[in-house]
Amino acid sequence: MPTLEVQDVSLEYFQQGPESSVPVVLIHGAGSSARIWDSVQTYLAESGYQSYAISLRGAGGSDRTRESTDYHPSSYAIDLRGALDKLGITKCVLVGHSLGTIVASYILRDAPDLVERLIQIAGPAVVKEPNRSSMTSKTRAGYGKSLSPEAFAHWEAQHLGLSEDTRKQLRTDIDNNPEERLLGQARPWDGITDVAATIQVPTLVILGDADDVVDPAEPLDYFLQLNESVRHLHVFSGVGHYPNAQVPERLVGVFKRFITS
């Protein structure tokens, strides 16, 4: 896979689709890697959209570093801004999934001119309310090694929109996550509490009503913080935390309607 030399690390990335002045940039979640976007990128390319999915520091084939602070979402945002600079991207449709929505918020805070449109999928609340976690021993399989056949089966059922080979590679990426990554991503996520209210570009919030990793109330809260003039919402019925891996073709259909609206 091609890589980008950014800061002190080499970052793996995947590119599909014809050249575009405003590509789609895809940010994966806390335990995942850029491979989770494989089917989404294929469907985008078939529709004429260029996309880039970049594995964050410590994810997939990207380099690891020793300090847990290197894996904070604000550090990821710095890495990604460096990667976009290396790719010559000055404007994009920015898409965050799960923890990727937090990374996107740091980019919106520090480099809002990079973003033409924003899509936030299944994002957790910046400030966590007590007793509002949906995650169980089954759903934790998306963040570290599968602890049981039941946990793996639950994870796999929400990733059947990926090819078998890609699913196996993604599972290996998740199982190989460095401990520092999982520790460094944890709250607090300071400095972005008020970012949603300041966003001036069209913003689409997407969630699945069967999400058992992030309570659906959390992305809905984020939606309500957005300016009415820029906010859009799409709820998938019967879909869980990973619409990018469970229903990628339908997800791209939602993307296209939003981007061209």
N, C-alpha and C positions, 0 to 999 in steps of 0.2 A: 504494500500500500504506500502511496506517496505520503511524505511527511513535511512539516513546516518547522523550521528552527525559530523558536520564539523564546525570549528571555533566556532561561537556562535549560530549556527542555525541547525535545523533538515531539511534535504533536501529529498523530495519525489523522488523516482526513479522507473523506470519500466525496467525490464530485460526480454528478450526473447531469445530463441535459445540455442544450445548446447555450452558447455564450449569451449573457444577458447583462445589461447595465445595472439591474436591480435583482440580484439572485435571492433565493430563499436560503437562509442560514438556520440550521437546525441544531438545537442544544438539548442533549440528552439529560437524563435524571441521575439521581444520587448513586445508584448501584450499577448503572448501565454503561454502555459505550455507544459510539456513533453507529454501530451495526443495527441498533434498534430501528433506525430510520431507513433501512435498505429498501423495503417495499414502498414506503412513502416516496423515496427518491426516484424509484422506477416509475411510479405512476405520475409524478411531477414531470419527469423527462418525457414521457409519452404525450403529455399535454403541452410540451414546449417550454417548460420552466427549467432553468438551471438551479441546482441546489448544491449546498455544501453541508456536510455533517462532520463535525470535528470531535474526536475523542478528547475529553478533558484530561488534564494532567492525572496520571495514575490509572486511567481507564484504557481498556483495550491494548492497542499497540503503542500508546503514548508513554513517554518516559515517566518514571516515578522519582520523587524526591523524598527526603527523609523527614522533613518538618511537617507536622500535622497542619500548621497554619498555612502551608502552601496549598492546601486543599479547601480553604474557605471559599464560599461562592464569590466573594469580592476578589480573591486571587484568580479564580477561574475567569472572571470577567476581564481582568487585565491580560491574561493569556489570550483570550479570544479576540480582544481588540488588537493585540499584536498579530494574531493569525490573519485577521481581516486586512490589516495593513499590508502584510506580506502578499496576500492574494490580490491586492489592489482594489478591494471592495470599499467604496466610500458611502454606499447606500444599500440597504437590504430590507427584505421582509424577514423580520427576526421571529423565530419560533422557539419557545421554551416548553419543555415537558417536565412536570414534577419539580425537582430541585432546579432544573433548567430555567424555570420561571423566575426564581430568585436571582440566578446569574443574569438573566435578561434585565431584571430591575436595576441591578448595579450598572449595566451598560446604559440603560435609559437615564440613570442619574448622572453618569459621568460623560457620556458621549451620545446625547439624544439625536444629534444630526446624522448618526449612522443608520437610524431606523426610519423607514418610510411607512411601514405598517408593522403591527405587533400582534402575534398570536400566542396566547398563554393557555397551556393545556394541563389540567389537573394539578394546579399549583397549590402548595401548602401555604397556610397563613404565615406572614412574617413574624408575628407575635403569637405564640401558641396559647390557646385557652386551655385551662385544666380539663382533663378527662375528655378531650376531643380527638383522640387517636382512633382510627379504624384499624390500624395494623395489628395483625395476629401472628402467631407462629407460622402460619401458612404464607401470609403475604410477605414476611421477611425474606423469603427465598429470592425476592427481587433485589436484595441488597447485599447478600453474602451467600455462603455455601448453603445449598439445599440441605436441610436437616433431616428430611424424611421423604419417602416416596409421595406422601400426601402433599407436602409443600411443593415438591417439584411438579406434580400433576396440576396443582392449582396455578402455578406460574405458567406452565406450558399451555394450558387452556386459554390463557389471555395473550398468547404469542403465536397463534396458529395462522396469522396473516403473514408471517415470515416463512421463507422456505425452510425445509428441514436442516439444510447445511448452515444457513445463516443463524437459525435458532440454536444449533449446537455451538457455533462459534461465539454467539452472544452469551450463552450459558457459561462457557469457559471464561470469557471476560469477567463475568460477574463472580464466578467462583475464585478467580485469581486477584480480586481486589485487594490492594494493600490495606492493612489495618489503619494506617495513618490517614488514608482517604476517608474512610467511614467516620473516623474521629473528627477530622478537620472540618467536615461539612456541617457539623452540628450548630444549632443556635448557640448564642445570639447572632442574628443577622442585622447588625447595627447600620443605621444610616439610610435605610430605604423605607421606613414606615410610611412616609408621606409621598413616595414616588408616584403611586397610582393616581393620586389626585392631580398631579402636575403633567400627566401625559397628554400630549396634544395631537398625537397621530391616531388614526383609526386603530382600534384595539379589539380583537376578538378573543373572548374567553370560551374555552371548550372544556366540557367535563362529561364523564359517564355517570349515570345515576346509580350504577352498581359498583362504584369505586369503593373498595374495602381497604385501601392504603391511605388515601387522603379523604377525609370527610368531605362530601360534595358541598357542604355548607361553606368550606374554606374558599374555593374558587368563586363561589357565589358572592361571598363577602367582598372579595377583590373586585368583582364586576361592579358591585354597588359603590365602591370607592371611586370608580372612573367617572369622568365627566360624561353626562348624558349625551353630549354631542359627538363623542368618539366611540362609545362603547357598543359592542355587539356580543351576543350570547348564542351558543349552540350546545344543547344537551343531547347526548346519545342515550337512548333508552336501552337498558339491559347490557350496557358496555361498562367494563371495569376501568382500572387505572391506566391501562395501556392502549388507548385507541390507535396509536401509531403502529402497534404490533397486532392488535386484535381485528381492527376494521380499517386497514390503511387506505383501501380504495375509496371508501366512504369519507374518510377523513380528508383525503386530497380533494374530493368533490366540494367539501365545505371550504377548504382553503381557496379553491378557484373562485367560488362564488364571492368570497370576501375580498380577494385581491382585485377582482374585476368590477366590484360594485362601485 
